[in-house]
Amino acid sequence: MNPKRFRICHLAVGDAWGGAEACLCELMRWLVREPDFELSAIVLNEGRLAEELRKLSVRVLIVSETSSNLLNALTQIVRSFREHPCDLIHTHKPKDNVLGVLAGILSCHPLVVRTVHGSPEIFSGIKQLRMILHELPNQFCNKFLVDRVIAVSNDLKNRLGRYYGLDKVVCIHNGINDREMYAEEGSSEIRSRLGLGKGDYVIGSVGRLTTVKGHEFLIRAAAHLVEGPKTVKVILVGDGPLRKHLEGLALQLGVSKRVIFAGHQEHPRGFLQAMDVFVLPSLNEGIPLALLEAMSACRPIVASRVGGVPEVIEHEYTGLLVESGNEQELATACNRFIRDQQLADTVGSAAHLKVISHFSSKVMGEKVVSLYRHLICDRKLHNGGAR
């Protein structure tokens, strides 16, 4: 091991593929270019995240949470840190954060950086109580044991700063690699597979079918979309616990023939390119990658004015912002694009320019690298230059 290299280990649950996992891989693609970084990852589940990290030649250790209890998982992580000491660990979700912090205390005492990718899902009743209890150890770690908390939006930074202190929280927006924005399947093939014809105008959204994503309001808005020379269809790309409820709502409102549930897609970029308008009807958000990818694909965007979205979408310039939970406003904004193709093209082009200049993986990667170097060098300075 080269003692002059900075040893960085990322911890992730990796039980599913979503925005946090895609963002981590995008960050790693940038970090592997740093010659003085020695990268590794500990993932709690075998799956796509682990596979993508291996493709980047990152050393991956699987500590399976399904085949062992948390105490055994903690023991394995401690053993790994003792065998391969690291200068800094970077965590991404509550479970891997708590395990990483505890394992660090019991082994090599690394610096800890925690990225908060967004707000917790909205629940009610006993599920909300479980979520609160689940979050308490994570919040304790963030407040007292984590060295820096990365928020993916300024809105999230300000909210987290009230709990953890603004001096501990830094905003680093999510970023994407625009040069790799290609689709596994062409938009025309996707439209054909979904039964969409040339005469269909497609309004779509990408995201897990949960309450916080607000798909209910897009379905309700479907009843108010204008019909012009083309037939308007709504496509929802994603799956989740609300699918049956949303299908029932579409049937109840008489729009089931206009709403297509495409299900979960491993590679949704082709679906974005198959849309004429991208809609983000969320009730809360950080900086969703689906939004950035839609901007990269030059899609005109209608989005809720929530969370970090207004930091990305400038109303009337790179998209149209509406109040969350208001299907009438949502329909009105979509109808503007349906009626005015020149407006749609202009907004889509402006969105593309905005994302490649302000929300690229290069910008994100450089800020994270700078944070790592600052923290590690600051510790070395306080320790008299010792590793």
KOLZAZA-906734 format. One record per residue (C-alpha): residue number from 1; residue in one letter; x, y, z. Coordinates in Angstrom, 3 decimals, always signed. Example, Ala and Ser with C-alpha at 12.3 -4.5 7.8 and 13.67 -1.06 7.14 Angstrom:
% residues 2
  resi  resn        px        py        pz
     1     A   +12.300    -4.500    +7.800
     2     S   +13.670    -1.060    +7.140
END
This chain:
% residues 387
  resi  resn        px        py        pz
     1     M    +0.000    +0.000    +0.000
     2     N    +1.347    +3.423    -0.965
     3     P    +1.396    +5.505    +2.257
     4     K    +1.152    +8.731    +0.255
     5     R    -2.261    +7.845    -1.169
     6     F    -5.519    +8.873    +0.462
     7     R    -7.525    +5.776    +1.318
     8     I   -11.263    +6.314    +0.742
     9     C   -13.961    +3.718    +1.472
    10     H   -17.612    +4.123    +0.492
    11     L   -20.297    +2.247    +2.427
    12     A   -23.676    +1.572    +0.828
    13     V   -26.676    -0.679    +1.411
    14     G   -27.022    -1.518    -2.293
    15     D   -30.283    -3.449    -1.901
    16     A   -31.910    -1.612    -4.801
    17     W   -30.991    +0.676    -7.680
    18     G   -32.193    +4.233    -7.287
    19     G   -31.019    +7.818    -7.322
    20     A   -28.574    +7.427    -4.433
    21     E   -26.934    +4.390    -6.027
    22     A   -26.722    +5.998    -9.467
    23     C   -25.236    +9.142    -7.911
    24     L   -22.634    +7.094    -6.024
    25     C   -21.545    +5.349    -9.239
    26     E   -21.351    +8.678   -11.058
    27     L   -19.174   +10.041    -8.268
    28     M   -16.939    +6.970    -8.316
    29     R   -16.391    +7.355   -12.071
    30     W   -14.819   +10.691   -11.236
    31     L   -12.908    +9.613    -8.132
    32     V   -11.133    +6.712    -9.882
    33     R    -9.330    +9.310   -12.015
    34     E    -7.557   +10.719    -8.949
    35     P    -4.076    +9.078    -8.845
    36     D    -3.574    +9.708    -5.119
    37     F    -6.896    +8.128    -4.086
    38     E    -7.084    +4.455    -3.169
    39     L   -10.757    +3.548    -3.435
    40     S   -12.758    +0.702    -1.955
    41     A   -16.407    +0.004    -1.180
    42     I   -18.330    -2.055    +1.356
    43     V   -21.809    -2.985    +0.118
    44     L   -24.442    -4.735    +2.231
    45     N   -26.098    -6.520    -0.685
    46     E   -24.904    -8.135    -3.878
    47     G   -26.579    -6.508    -6.865
    48     R   -26.301    -3.879    -9.569
    49     L   -24.459    -1.353    -7.397
    50     A   -21.701    -3.820    -6.558
    51     E   -21.477    -4.861   -10.220
    52     E   -21.177    -1.269   -11.438
    53     L   -18.463    -0.494    -8.885
    54     R   -16.459    -3.558    -9.931
    55     K   -16.612    -2.364   -13.541
    56     L   -14.786    +0.752   -12.332
    57     S   -12.045    -1.458   -10.822
    58     V   -13.075    -0.499    -7.297
    59     R   -12.316    -3.139    -4.652
    60     V   -15.726    -4.262    -3.343
    61     L   -16.417    -6.202    -0.152
    62     I   -19.899    -7.663    +0.252
    63     V   -21.066    -7.803    +3.868
    64     S   -24.431    -9.460    +3.352
    65     E   -27.144    -8.098    +5.612
    66     T   -29.478   -10.893    +4.485
    67     S   -27.229   -13.743    +5.643
    68     S   -26.068   -12.194    +8.919
    69     N   -27.426    -9.994   +11.692
    70     L   -26.258    -6.423   +12.202
    71     L   -23.771    -7.423   +14.905
    72     N   -22.097    -9.866   +12.529
    73     A   -22.129    -7.256    +9.778
    74     L   -20.506    -4.745   +12.124
    75     T   -17.855    -7.305   +13.078
    76     Q   -17.002    -7.940    +9.432
    77     I   -16.713    -4.228    +8.675
    78     V   -14.467    -3.703   +11.714
    79     R   -12.250    -6.580   +10.532
    80     S   -12.066    -5.050    +7.045
    81     F   -11.074    -1.632    +8.432
    82     R    -8.356    -3.221   +10.558
    83     E    -6.976    -5.154    +7.594
    84     H    -7.348    -2.221    +5.194
    85     P    -7.245    +1.017    +7.238
    86     C    -8.764    +4.042    +5.539
    87     D    -8.408    +7.773    +5.993
    88     L   -12.034    +8.564    +5.250
    89     I   -15.308    +6.687    +4.915
    90     H   -18.249    +8.034    +2.955
    91     T   -21.747    +6.779    +3.784
    92     H   -25.038    +7.228    +1.969
    93     K   -28.025    +5.882    +3.929
    94     P   -28.953    +5.554    +7.631
    95     K   -28.029    +1.882    +8.029
    96     D   -24.626    +2.024    +6.349
    97     N   -23.939    +5.322    +8.138
    98     V   -24.470    +3.880   +11.614
    99     L   -22.504    +0.707   +10.806
   100     G   -19.687    +2.699    +9.239
   101     V   -19.394    +5.149   +12.125
   102     L   -19.361    +2.389   +14.761
   103     A   -16.893    +0.255   +12.788
   104     G   -14.618    +3.270   +12.373
   105     I   -14.617    +3.964   +16.115
   106     L   -13.705    +0.313   +16.797
   107     S   -10.905    +0.206   +14.223
   108     C    -8.942    +2.864   +12.332
   109     H   -10.803    +6.046   +13.439
   110     P   -11.340    +7.439    +9.922
   111     L   -12.955   +10.718    +9.028
   112     V   -16.625   +10.294    +8.136
   113     V   -18.560   +12.028    +5.364
   114     R   -22.281   +11.355    +5.030
   115     T   -24.335   +12.266    +1.959
   116     V   -28.044   +12.878    +2.579
   117     H   -29.586   +12.246    -0.831
   118     G   -33.062   +13.488    +0.053
   119     S   -35.800   +13.587    +2.659
   120     P   -37.207   +10.359    +4.143
   121     E   -40.351    +8.921    +2.583
   122     I   -43.664   +10.126    +3.977
   123     F   -45.542    +7.555    +6.094
   124     S   -48.332    +7.616    +8.635
   125     G   -49.239    +5.751   +11.796
   126     I   -47.012    +2.888   +12.905
   127     K   -44.857    +3.125    +9.777
   128     Q   -43.989    +6.727   +10.603
   129     L   -43.113    +5.728   +14.176
   130     R   -40.810    +3.012   +12.857
   131     M   -39.181    +5.522   +10.520
   132     I   -38.532    +7.919   +13.421
   133     L   -36.998    +5.157   +15.548
   134     H   -34.923    +4.024   +12.566
   135     E   -33.631    +7.563   +12.046
   136     L   -32.642    +8.311   +15.666
   137     P   -29.263    +6.450   +15.662
   138     N   -28.475    +7.935   +12.248
   139     Q   -29.260   +11.474   +13.412
   140     F   -27.133   +10.978   +16.542
   141     C   -24.207    +9.877   +14.355
   142     N   -24.682   +12.831   +12.015
   143     K   -24.755   +15.339   +14.849
   144     F   -21.927   +14.051   +17.035
   145     L   -19.763   +11.553   +15.122
   146     V   -19.790   +12.519   +11.427
   147     D   -17.252   +15.118   +10.270
   148     R   -19.229   +16.528    +7.313
   149     V   -22.746   +16.082    +5.993
   150     I   -23.242   +16.606    +2.245
   151     A   -26.702   +17.869    +1.273
   152     V   -27.648   +17.586    -2.398
   153     S   -29.503   +20.915    -2.396
   154     N   -29.309   +24.236    -0.572
   155     D   -32.860   +23.697    +0.647
   156     L   -31.808   +20.416    +2.251
   157     K   -28.632   +22.022    +3.612
   158     N   -30.632   +24.690    +5.411
   159     R   -32.996   +22.125    +6.916
   160     L   -30.202   +19.798    +8.033
   161     G   -28.206   +22.737    +9.344
   162     R   -30.879   +23.385   +11.971
   163     Y   -30.175   +19.945   +13.467
   164     Y   -26.467   +19.446   +12.875
   165     G   -25.150   +23.023   +12.578
   166     L   -24.558   +24.896    +9.340
   167     D   -20.787   +24.629    +9.788
   168     K   -21.041   +20.837    +9.450
   169     V   -23.312   +20.731    +6.377
   170     V   -22.103   +21.490    +2.850
   171     C   -24.183   +21.579    -0.338
   172     I   -22.888   +19.600    -3.308
   173     H   -25.482   +19.202    -6.035
   174     N   -25.933   +15.887    -7.808
   175     G   -24.370   +15.661   -11.253
   176     I   -24.570   +13.485   -14.349
   177     N   -22.199   +12.640   -17.175
   178     D   -23.852   +14.226   -20.183
   179     R   -21.451   +12.541   -22.608
   180     E   -22.714    +9.115   -21.515
   181     M   -26.388    +9.987   -21.875
   182     Y   -27.194    +7.246   -24.346
   183     A   -30.132    +4.857   -24.323
   184     E   -29.921    +1.074   -24.368
   185     E   -33.047    +1.098   -26.533
   186     G   -34.139    +3.753   -29.019
   187     S   -37.138    +5.976   -28.315
   188     S   -39.001    +4.778   -31.418
   189     E   -38.613    +1.141   -30.327
   190     I   -39.853    +2.002   -26.848
   191     R   -42.864    +3.900   -28.160
   192     S   -43.718    +0.968   -30.408
   193     R   -43.351    -1.521   -27.534
   194     L   -45.722    +0.578   -25.405
   195     G   -48.279    +0.780   -28.199
   196     L   -47.661    +4.475   -28.845
   197     G   -48.083    +5.783   -32.349
   198     K   -46.782    +8.824   -34.207
   199     G   -50.043   +10.559   -33.402
   200     D   -49.514   +10.313   -29.652
   201     Y   -48.158   +13.162   -27.530
   202     V   -46.383   +11.617   -24.537
   203     I   -46.213   +13.203   -21.096
   204     G   -44.212   +11.094   -18.699
   205     S   -42.542   +10.735   -15.345
   206     V   -39.806    +8.488   -13.942
   207     G   -39.747    +7.484   -10.294
   208     R   -40.740    +4.979    -7.676
   209     L   -44.515    +4.798    -7.178
   210     T   -44.692    +6.150    -3.637
   211     T   -46.679    +8.949    -2.019
   212     V   -43.829   +11.473    -1.987
   213     K   -43.447   +11.259    -5.783
   214     G   -46.945   +12.707    -6.296
   215     H   -47.989   +10.548    -9.273
   216     E   -51.603   +10.774    -8.114
   217     F   -51.710   +14.422    -9.178
   218     L   -50.320   +13.676   -12.625
   219     I   -53.045   +11.065   -13.124
   220     R   -55.658   +13.558   -11.949
   221     A   -54.189   +16.142   -14.316
   222     A   -54.592   +13.691   -17.219
   223     A   -58.332   +14.375   -17.188
   224     H   -57.631   +18.074   -17.931
   225     L   -55.077   +17.723   -20.731
   226     V   -56.124   +19.179   -24.071
   227     E   -56.538   +17.031   -27.142
   228     G   -55.182   +18.633   -30.308
   229     P   -53.929   +17.093   -33.535
   230     K   -52.318   +14.407   -31.343
   231     T   -53.705   +12.119   -28.661
   232     V   -52.180   +12.831   -25.253
   233     K   -50.879    +9.829   -23.310
   234     V   -49.323    +9.730   -19.832
   235     I   -46.568    +7.217   -19.114
   236     L   -45.302    +6.355   -15.628
   237     V   -41.904    +4.643   -15.555
   238     G   -41.286    +2.946   -12.229
   239     D   -42.858    +0.573    -9.754
   240     G   -43.709    +0.649    -6.087
   241     P   -46.312    +0.059    -3.380
   242     L   -48.852    +2.520    -4.832
   243     R   -49.130    +0.927    -8.267
   244     K   -52.488    -0.811    -7.683
   245     H   -53.911    +2.306    -6.040
   246     L   -52.799    +4.494    -8.965
   247     E   -54.167    +2.038   -11.531
   248     G   -57.476    +2.086    -9.655
   249     L   -57.464    +5.894    -9.585
   250     A   -56.907    +6.077   -13.348
   251     L   -59.848    +3.690   -13.869
   252     Q   -62.037    +5.676   -11.469
   253     L   -61.272    +8.971   -13.248
   254     G   -61.923    +7.446   -16.687
   255     V   -58.360    +8.016   -17.942
   256     S   -57.039    +4.443   -17.745
   257     K   -56.753    +4.232   -21.555
   258     R   -54.561    +7.353   -21.536
   259     V   -52.262    +6.310   -18.670
   260     I   -49.559    +3.676   -19.265
   261     F   -47.730    +1.989   -16.387
   262     A   -44.370    +0.957   -17.847
   263     G   -43.062    -0.615   -14.619
   264     H   -39.502    -0.589   -13.340
   265     Q   -36.837    -0.074   -16.003
   266     E   -33.140    -0.714   -15.412
   267     H   -32.250    +1.813   -18.119
   268     P   -34.923    +4.550   -18.225
   269     R   -33.026    +7.014   -20.437
   270     G   -34.628    +5.739   -23.622
   271     F   -38.030    +6.275   -22.008
   272     L   -37.086    +9.887   -21.260
   273     Q   -36.200   +10.405   -24.916
   274     A   -39.545    +8.864   -25.897
   275     M   -41.410   +11.569   -23.938
   276     D   -42.520   +14.893   -25.362
   277     V   -42.738   +16.429   -21.868
   278     F   -41.191   +15.270   -18.588
   279     V   -43.191   +15.865   -15.397
   280     L   -41.896   +15.770   -11.817
   281     P   -45.038   +16.011    -9.623
   282     S   -43.225   +15.285    -6.330
   283     L   -44.315   +16.529    -2.910
   284     N   -40.678   +16.734    -1.778
   285     E   -37.303   +16.240    -3.471
   286     G   -33.578   +16.786    -3.182
   287     I   -32.027   +16.972    -6.641
   288     P   -33.489   +13.937    -8.462
   289     L   -31.273   +12.376   -11.127
   290     A   -34.313   +11.704   -13.312
   291     L   -34.838   +15.460   -13.533
   292     L   -31.205   +16.071   -14.521
   293     E   -31.334   +13.274   -17.095
   294     A   -34.547   +14.691   -18.586
   295     M   -32.823   +18.073   -18.884
   296     S   -29.839   +16.411   -20.548
   297     A   -32.246   +14.796   -23.014
   298     C   -33.604   +18.279   -23.911
   299     R   -37.069   +17.498   -22.594
   300     P   -39.337   +20.424   -21.673
   301     I   -40.072   +20.022   -17.958
   302     V   -42.989   +20.646   -15.633
   303     A   -41.964   +20.230   -11.985
   304     S   -43.264   +20.880    -8.490
   305     R   -41.767   +23.873    -6.716
   306     V   -40.382   +21.785    -3.841
   307     G   -37.046   +21.033    -2.163
   308     G   -34.052   +21.595    -4.383
   309     V   -36.015   +21.643    -7.645
   310     P   -36.105   +25.482    -7.940
   311     E   -32.287   +25.405    -7.692
   312     V   -32.308   +23.464   -10.960
   313     I   -35.385   +24.692   -12.815
   314     E   -35.764   +28.412   -13.462
   315     H   -39.445   +29.094   -14.112
   316     E   -40.288   +30.037   -17.705
   317     Y   -36.641   +29.521   -18.748
   318     T   -35.484   +25.940   -18.114
   319     G   -38.934   +24.612   -17.249
   320     L   -42.280   +25.408   -15.698
   321     L   -42.739   +25.246   -11.926
   322     V   -46.095   +24.504   -10.287
   323     E   -47.335   +24.161    -6.726
   324     S   -47.139   +20.580    -5.473
   325     G   -50.399   +18.714    -5.096
   326     N   -52.263   +20.963    -7.545
   327     E   -53.459   +18.963   -10.554
   328     Q   -55.025   +22.017   -12.205
   329     E   -51.719   +23.911   -12.267
   330     L   -49.981   +20.749   -13.447
   331     A   -52.430   +20.321   -16.324
   332     T   -52.245   +24.006   -17.277
   333     A   -48.440   +23.874   -17.512
   334     C   -48.508   +20.677   -19.591
   335     N   -51.139   +22.198   -21.885
   336     R   -48.842   +25.176   -22.556
   337     F   -46.240   +22.822   -24.006
   338     I   -48.863   +20.809   -25.895
   339     R   -50.160   +23.977   -27.580
   340     D   -46.788   +25.703   -28.120
   341     Q   -44.081   +23.472   -29.622
   342     Q   -41.709   +26.423   -30.040
   343     L   -41.892   +27.095   -26.294
   344     A   -41.278   +23.410   -25.572
   345     D   -38.217   +23.330   -27.845
   346     T   -36.782   +26.549   -26.390
   347     V   -37.219   +25.437   -22.781
   348     G   -35.806   +21.974   -23.530
   349     S   -32.669   +23.464   -25.120
   350     A   -32.157   +25.859   -22.198
   351     A   -32.538   +22.985   -19.737
   352     H   -29.865   +21.003   -21.590
   353     L   -27.395   +23.889   -21.432
   354     K   -28.115   +24.412   -17.724
   355     V   -27.474   +20.807   -16.735
   356     I   -24.179   +20.422   -18.609
   357     S   -22.817   +23.689   -17.198
   358     H   -23.988   +23.470   -13.571
   359     F   -24.980   +19.882   -12.784
   360     S   -22.302   +17.728   -14.377
   361     S   -20.451   +14.873   -12.704
   362     K   -17.301   +16.945   -13.226
   363     V   -18.590   +19.762   -11.027
   364     M   -19.888   +17.306    -8.419
   365     G   -16.675   +15.249    -8.458
   366     E   -14.361   +18.233    -8.125
   367     K   -16.272   +19.513    -5.089
   368     V   -16.205   +16.129    -3.363
   369     V   -12.484   +15.722    -4.088
   370     S   -11.847   +19.180    -2.637
   371     L   -13.831   +18.268    +0.495
   372     Y   -11.900   +15.005    +0.966
   373     R    -8.539   +16.753    +0.609
   374     H    -9.512   +19.547    +2.981
   375     L   -10.668   +17.158    +5.713
   376     I    -7.699   +14.787    +5.424
   377     C    -5.078   +17.530    +5.231
   378     D    -6.685   +19.412    +8.105
   379     R    -6.505   +16.289   +10.274
   380     K    -2.862   +15.686    +9.306
   381     L    -2.070   +19.299   +10.218
   382     H    -3.671   +18.938   +13.649
   383     N    -1.886   +15.610   +14.166
   384     G    +1.504   +17.071   +13.357
   385     G    +1.669   +15.571    +9.866
   386     A    +1.185   +11.943   +10.949
   387     R    -0.929    +9.580    +8.899
END
